[in-house]
Amino acid sequence: MNANTTTQRIVVLGAGYTGMLAAIRLARRTRKLDVKITLVNPSDRFTERLRMHQIAAGQELADYRIPAILDGSGVVFHRAAALAIDTEARVVTLDDATELAYDNLVYALGSSTDTSIVPGADQHAWTLNDPRLAHRFSERLTEIATAAGTVTVVGGGLTGIEAATEIAEAHPNLTVTLISAQQPGAMMGDKARAHLERAFDRLRIVRRVGVKVTKVLPDAVRLDTGEILASDLTLWTTGVKVAPLAAEAGIAVDERGLIVTDPTLRSVSHPEIYAIGDAAAIRMAWGQVHGTCQTGMASAAYAADTLAQRLRGKTVKPFRIGYFHQPVSLGRKDAVIQFTHADDTPNRWYLKGKAACAYKAMVSGSPVPTFKMSKHMTMQAQLSNGGRATRETA
């Protein structure tokens, strides 16, 4: 704590799923302490990243405003973007010229789709990084659909699968092509993947598997086979990048720019900084966790609880997380849920059809109610601590 103040100043950077939960939960956990928590985000709208593919397909989502969600929590919201972190002075400089001093920093800036790797992707491909951009994509999609045009979704991960199926269902006269270097749904078990393939067939989605896009053109994509595929609209869902802020500040990061953490999610180089969600390189005994809401919410809750315990002089236990499921929507009328072992490999259980739709809707819709209820009670934020698979890490 800074010697010139008795108030513990905590700054949370980023108001995505992880930053929101960390700030609200920390405020409740420290309500009897002399603590000021400031949440910093460039927009005052909360973005439901789990539902961006729905916006892209033309659906309207609820307009959640961050100040309204925070109301009554005690968290101060500051609308701005972080430009720099002075780790020696413990000051964050914002793009509105504000300088925020901190005693502890929670780094929750997350990640975005990387369009810098393949030529033309940054100029001619669309992403789901921003709801405003996704909305403009949906408008363009409607125009293309009237002419029975072509749409290409690049990336066969969960985001690509959800986007392709959502678009194909909403605009059945479009030709939707999904391009993936690996088999879409490769992380699933055979039965869940078979259901996924049936959904692709039902929605008439063309799959190009085992190929890569080497260049994005204004009206086409070039494959590593030399083929050029016509594409009126190209949606890029593969590749991930993180903000360079941590690396530029001299905080220890890995080769991807993620903050390297100790077992309690503190930076190994700057222990006054906690890194959570997509921004953190978090390792379990079976390997490094990947960036999903499933692990992000768990890391946010843990960081809030741990920081509050340390402020009270208590010892803490290492973070443990095990994966539980892979929920995938296949349009509004279908879905598949693959249940998993702690290391995210598939087990034999899965859901499909209407039951999976209800399950997926519950998962996608749970964060905002969790935020609101976390102002009044301690909410369960993770489904599994990994059991035996994470005891070695602990």
C-alpha positions in Angstrom: 0.0 0.0 0.0 1.2 3.5 -0.8 2.5 5.3 2.3 0.7 8.5 1.4 -2.8 7.0 1.7 -4.7 4.6 3.9 -7.2 3.7 1.2 -6.2 0.6 -0.8 -6.6 1.6 -4.5 -7.5 -1.3 -6.9 -7.8 -0.7 -10.6 -9.4 -3.3 -12.9 -8.5 -2.9 -16.5 -11.2 -4.3 -18.9 -14.9 -4.8 -18.3 -15.5 -8.0 -20.2 -16.7 -11.1 -18.5 -13.7 -11.4 -16.3 -13.2 -7.8 -15.4 -16.8 -7.3 -14.5 -17.0 -10.2 -12.2 -13.7 -9.5 -10.6 -14.6 -5.9 -9.8 -18.1 -6.6 -8.4 -17.0 -9.7 -6.4 -14.0 -7.9 -5.0 -16.2 -4.9 -4.0 -18.4 -7.3 -2.0 -15.5 -9.2 -0.5 -13.9 -5.9 0.7 -17.0 -3.9 1.7 -15.8 -3.7 5.3 -12.3 -2.5 4.3 -11.0 0.9 3.2 -10.8 0.1 -0.5 -11.5 2.0 -3.7 -12.1 -0.1 -6.8 -12.1 1.5 -10.2 -13.1 -0.4 -13.3 -11.7 1.0 -16.6 -13.2 0.2 -20.1 -13.3 2.2 -23.3 -17.1 1.6 -23.8 -19.9 1.8 -21.3 -21.8 -1.0 -23.0 -21.2 -4.6 -21.8 -20.3 -6.8 -24.7 -21.7 -10.3 -24.7 -18.8 -12.0 -26.5 -20.6 -15.4 -26.3 -23.4 -14.0 -28.5 -21.5 -12.0 -31.1 -22.4 -14.5 -33.8 -26.1 -13.8 -33.2 -25.5 -10.1 -33.8 -23.6 -11.0 -37.0 -26.6 -13.0 -38.2 -29.0 -10.0 -37.7 -30.4 -10.5 -34.2 -30.8 -7.8 -31.6 -29.4 -8.4 -28.1 -30.1 -6.7 -24.8 -28.4 -3.4 -24.4 -26.6 -3.8 -21.1 -24.8 -0.7 -19.8 -21.9 -1.1 -17.4 -22.8 1.7 -15.0 -26.3 0.2 -14.6 -24.9 -3.3 -13.9 -22.4 -1.8 -11.3 -25.1 0.3 -9.6 -25.0 -0.3 -5.9 -21.8 -2.3 -6.0 -19.5 0.5 -4.9 -17.3 0.1 -7.9 -16.3 3.3 -9.7 -16.6 3.1 -13.5 -14.2 5.1 -15.6 -14.9 5.2 -19.4 -11.5 5.3 -21.1 -8.8 3.1 -22.7 -5.6 2.3 -20.9 -2.5 3.6 -22.9 0.4 2.7 -20.5 1.3 1.2 -17.2 4.1 2.6 -15.1 4.9 -0.3 -12.9 7.4 1.5 -10.8 5.1 4.4 -9.9 2.1 2.1 -10.1 0.2 4.4 -12.3 -2.1 3.7 -15.3 -2.3 6.4 -18.0 -5.6 6.6 -19.9 -6.5 8.0 -23.2 -8.5 10.9 -21.6 -5.2 12.1 -20.0 -6.2 10.7 -16.6 -3.6 9.0 -14.5 -4.9 6.3 -12.1 -2.7 5.3 -9.2 -3.0 1.8 -7.9 -1.8 -0.4 -5.1 -3.1 -3.5 -6.9 -4.0 -3.9 -10.5 -6.3 -6.6 -12.0 -5.4 -7.0 -15.7 -8.4 -8.3 -17.6 -8.0 -6.9 -21.1 -8.8 -10.1 -22.8 -8.0 -11.0 -26.4 -9.3 -10.4 -30.0 -9.2 -12.0 -33.3 -5.9 -11.6 -35.1 -6.2 -10.5 -38.7 -2.5 -9.5 -39.1 -1.1 -13.0 -40.0 -2.7 -13.5 -43.5 -2.3 -10.7 -46.2 -5.6 -8.9 -46.9 -7.4 -10.2 -43.8 -7.1 -6.8 -42.0 -8.5 -5.0 -45.0 -11.1 -7.3 -46.4 -12.2 -9.7 -43.7 -14.7 -9.0 -41.0 -14.4 -10.1 -37.3 -16.6 -10.4 -34.3 -14.4 -8.3 -32.1 -16.8 -5.4 -31.7 -20.7 -5.4 -31.6 -20.9 -2.4 -33.8 -18.8 -4.1 -36.5 -20.8 -7.2 -36.1 -24.0 -5.2 -36.6 -22.6 -3.6 -39.8 -21.7 -7.1 -41.0 -25.3 -8.2 -40.5 -26.5 -5.3 -42.6 -24.1 -6.2 -45.4 -25.1 -9.8 -45.0 -28.8 -9.0 -45.6 -27.8 -7.2 -48.8 -25.7 -10.1 -50.0 -28.5 -12.5 -49.2 -31.0 -10.8 -51.5 -28.6 -11.7 -54.4 -28.1 -15.2 -53.1 -24.4 -14.4 -52.6 -21.5 -16.2 -51.0 -20.2 -15.9 -47.4 -16.9 -17.5 -46.2 -16.2 -18.2 -42.6 -12.5 -18.8 -41.9 -11.8 -20.9 -38.8 -13.3 -24.2 -37.7 -13.1 -23.5 -33.9 -16.2 -23.0 -31.8 -16.6 -19.3 -32.9 -16.4 -20.3 -36.6 -18.9 -23.2 -36.2 -21.4 -21.0 -34.3 -21.1 -18.1 -36.8 -21.4 -20.4 -39.9 -24.5 -22.2 -38.6 -26.2 -19.0 -37.4 -25.7 -17.3 -40.7 -26.8 -20.3 -42.7 -30.0 -20.6 -40.7 -30.8 -16.9 -40.8 -30.1 -16.7 -44.6 -30.9 -20.0 -46.2 -30.4 -18.6 -49.8 -26.8 -17.8 -49.1 -23.9 -20.1 -49.9 -22.0 -20.4 -46.7 -18.5 -22.0 -46.8 -16.5 -22.9 -43.7 -12.8 -23.2 -44.2 -10.7 -25.0 -41.5 -7.2 -26.4 -41.4 -8.5 -29.0 -39.0 -11.8 -31.0 -38.8 -14.5 -28.7 -37.3 -15.3 -29.9 -33.8 -12.1 -32.0 -33.6 -12.1 -31.4 -29.9 -15.4 -33.3 -29.5 -16.2 -37.0 -29.2 -17.3 -39.0 -32.2 -21.1 -38.8 -31.4 -21.1 -35.1 -30.8 -19.1 -34.4 -33.9 -21.5 -36.6 -35.9 -24.4 -34.4 -34.8 -22.4 -31.3 -35.8 -21.8 -32.7 -39.3 -25.5 -33.5 -39.6 -26.3 -29.9 -38.7 -23.8 -28.7 -41.4 -25.5 -30.9 -43.9 -29.0 -29.7 -42.9 -28.0 -26.1 -43.2 -26.2 -26.8 -46.5 -22.8 -25.5 -45.3 -19.9 -26.2 -47.6 -16.8 -27.4 -45.7 -13.3 -27.0 -47.0 -11.2 -29.0 -44.4 -7.4 -29.4 -44.4 -6.7 -26.2 -46.3 -5.6 -22.7 -45.2 -6.4 -19.2 -46.5 -3.2 -17.5 -47.8 -4.7 -14.2 -48.9 -8.0 -12.4 -48.5 -9.2 -10.5 -51.6 -12.1 -7.9 -51.8 -14.4 -10.6 -53.2 -12.6 -13.9 -52.8 -10.1 -15.9 -50.7 -7.0 -17.7 -52.0 -6.2 -21.1 -50.5 -2.8 -22.8 -50.0 -3.9 -25.1 -52.9 -3.8 -22.2 -55.3 -7.6 -22.1 -55.6 -9.5 -18.8 -55.5 -12.9 -19.1 -54.0 -15.5 -16.3 -54.6 -16.6 -14.6 -51.4 -18.9 -11.6 -51.2 -18.3 -11.5 -47.4 -15.4 -13.1 -45.5 -15.7 -13.5 -41.7 -12.4 -14.2 -39.9 -12.6 -16.2 -36.7 -9.1 -17.8 -36.4 -6.0 -16.6 -34.6 -5.9 -14.7 -31.3 -4.0 -11.6 -30.2 -3.7 -9.8 -26.9 -3.1 -6.1 -26.1 0.6 -5.2 -26.0 0.1 -3.1 -22.9 1.6 -5.6 -20.5 4.7 -6.3 -22.6 5.3 -2.6 -23.2 5.2 -2.0 -19.4 7.9 -4.6 -18.8 5.6 -7.1 -17.2 6.8 -10.7 -17.8 4.8 -12.2 -20.6 5.1 -15.4 -22.7 5.7 -15.6 -26.4 2.0 -14.7 -27.1 2.1 -11.6 -24.9 0.1 -13.2 -22.0 1.1 -12.3 -18.5 3.0 -15.1 -16.8 1.4 -15.9 -13.5 2.3 -17.7 -10.3 -0.1 -20.3 -8.9 -2.2 -17.6 -7.3 -2.6 -15.6 -10.6 -0.2 -12.8 -9.7 2.4 -11.7 -12.2 5.7 -13.4 -11.6 7.5 -10.1 -12.2 5.1 -7.7 -10.5 3.1 -9.5 -7.7 0.9 -6.5 -7.1 -0.7 -7.3 -10.5 -3.2 -10.1 -11.0 -3.9 -11.4 -14.5 -7.1 -13.2 -15.4 -8.9 -14.6 -18.3 -7.5 -14.4 -21.8 -4.8 -12.0 -20.6 -3.1 -14.6 -18.4 -0.8 -17.6 -19.0 -2.3 -19.9 -16.4 -0.9 -23.5 -16.2 -2.4 -26.6 -14.6 -0.7 -29.9 -14.2 -2.1 -31.0 -17.6 -1.0 -27.9 -19.4 -2.0 -24.2 -20.1 -5.6 -23.3 -19.9 -7.1 -21.6 -23.0 -9.2 -18.5 -23.2 -12.9 -19.2 -22.7 -15.6 -17.7 -20.5 -15.5 -21.0 -18.6 -12.0 -20.4 -17.3 -12.2 -16.6 -17.4 -15.1 -16.4 -14.9 -13.4 -18.9 -12.6 -10.1 -17.0 -12.7 -11.9 -13.7 -12.0 -13.7 -15.0 -9.0 -10.6 -16.6 -7.6 -8.5 -13.4 -8.1 -11.2 -11.3 -6.3 -11.4 -13.7 -3.4 -7.6 -14.1 -3.1 -6.9 -10.4 -3.2 -9.5 -9.8 -0.6 -8.0 -12.5 1.6 -4.5 -11.1 1.2 -5.7 -7.6 2.2 -6.9 -9.2 5.5 -3.5 -10.9 6.0 -4.7 -14.4 5.3 -2.9 -17.1 3.4 -4.4 -18.4 0.1 -4.5 -21.6 -1.9 -3.4 -22.0 -5.5 -5.9 -21.6 -8.3 -7.4 -24.8 -9.7 -9.7 -25.2 -12.7 -10.9 -28.1 -14.7 -12.9 -28.0 -17.8 -16.5 -29.3 -17.7 -18.1 -28.8 -21.1 -17.9 -27.4 -24.7 -21.3 -25.8 -25.4 -21.8 -25.0 -29.1 -24.9 -23.4 -30.7 -25.9 -24.5 -34.2 -28.3 -21.8 -35.0 -31.3 -21.0 -32.9 -32.9 -24.4 -33.1 -30.1 -26.8 -32.5 -26.9 -27.1 -30.4 -24.5 -29.7 -29.1 -22.8 -29.9 -25.7 -19.8 -32.0 -25.3 -18.9 -32.8 -21.7 -15.2 -33.1 -21.0 -12.5 -34.3 -18.7 -10.6 -31.7 -16.7 -8.0 -31.3 -19.4 -10.8 -30.5 -22.0 -10.6 -33.8 -23.7 -14.1 -35.3 -24.4 -15.7 -37.8 -22.2 -18.6 -40.0 -23.4 -21.4 -37.7 -22.4 -23.0 -35.2 -24.7 -26.3 -33.4 -25.4 -27.9 -32.5 -28.7 -31.1 -30.9 -30.0 -33.6 -29.0 -27.9 -32.0 -30.1 -24.6 -28.7 -28.7 -25.8 -30.3 -25.5 -27.0 -31.7 -24.9 -23.5 -28.4 -25.7 -21.9 -26.5 -23.4 -24.2 -29.0 -20.6 -23.7 -28.5 -21.0 -19.9 -24.7 -20.8 -20.3 -24.7 -17.8 -22.6 -27.3 -15.9 -20.5 -25.8 -16.5 -17.1 -23.0 -13.9 -16.8 -25.1 -10.7 -16.5 -27.4 -12.2 -13.8 -24.3 -13.5 -12.1 -22.8 -10.0 -12.0 -26.0 -8.5 -10.6 -26.4 -11.2 -7.9 -22.7 -11.0 -7.0 -23.4 -7.5 -5.5 -25.5 -9.3 -2.8 -24.1 -12.8 -2.4 -21.2 -15.0 -3.3 -22.0 -16.8 -6.6 -20.6 -20.1 -7.8 -18.3 -19.2 -10.7 -16.8 -22.5 -11.8 -18.2 -26.0 -12.3 -15.0 -28.0 -11.5 -11.7 -27.5 -9.8 -10.2 -30.3 -11.9 -10.1 -32.9 -9.1 -7.1 -35.2 -9.2 -6.0 -33.6 -12.5 -5.1 -30.3 -10.8 -3.9 -31.6 -7.4 -0.3 -31.7 -8.6 -0.5 -28.1 -9.6 -1.8 -27.1 -6.2 
